[in-house]
């Protein structure tokens, strides 16, 4: 798919925008002042394949953790700051990779200029975060509610405050808990500027509804070519956020990964599709392989419906058919499905790697 042309922004050693790979983000929920607990969560996110981690900095004790976290983390770190421009200056001094702060909320022009100047001097980008629940009073008065147009105008307003001081190293996020509002607001903003966009549906909810709302919202925008970095917000384990984001990108062909194709089964099913598909998905999660694996319940529809799979099985009478791209290449015992699929998939992945 053709992606929106956005300007490049460098966050530590990660580049976003300008056609770079879409970066996956998450956020710690530990007290940032507890630097050991926060580092443990950052390391969990690193191991899960997260590209950028954000943490809140509500006070100076939290800001003092930045040097320690920077020293021990292996991915870029973002300080999330509200209202207090001094904390932004302090985090910049401590070497943070990006600052999330809204310039319209930190006071007069002198404060905005101070943050812009300090970040420019240290090559630290600023992320502007517009949220449907915290729009400026004058914008709410104009639109009556947090409409997509209101969110877009708020984002443009905050951008203009930084541009006034010749600061353009900006990333923008426009989020609402309403999926439709999130989609339309980001589309409006994407038409009017080339600043990179961080995608997310805020307060998306628990794992079940959060995954649904994020898949619709982020998937719609990514299918439009909009989005340079993303977070799936869940009221759950942060590692699940990273896995979900990677799965969304992989499903859209925007990130390498193993795609499991499996049928919902019917009375023709002759193998345990549910168990084998889950085991395959789990063992290949996060691996840098670009291939698809199919687990289909019967030979009637399996090979044809999963024709795009690199390797797959379809249930038979006490056995299973092994196929590649819809062509049957052999038969295996039903209790050997998992082992054979793993072995064949790894061979295919190695062959693909050799061709690159």
Secondary structure, 3 states (H helix, E strand, C coil): CCCCCCCCEEECCEEECCCCCCEEEEECCCCCCCHHHHHHHHHHHHHHCCCEEEEECCCHHHHCCHHHHHHHCCCEEEEECCCCHHHHHHHHHCCCCEEECCHHHCCCHHHHHHHHHHHHHCCCEEEEEEECCCCCHHHHHHHCCCCHHHHHHHHHHHHHHHHCCCCCCEEEEEECCCHHHHHHHHHHHHHHCCCEEEECCCCCCCHHHHHHHHHHHHHHHHHCCCCCEECCCCCCCHHHHHHHHHHHHHHCCCCCCEEEEECCCCCCCCCCHHHHHHHHHHHHCCCCCCEEEEEECCCCCHHHHCCCCCEEEEECCCEEEEEECCEEEEEEEHHHHHHHHHHHHHHHHHHHHHHC
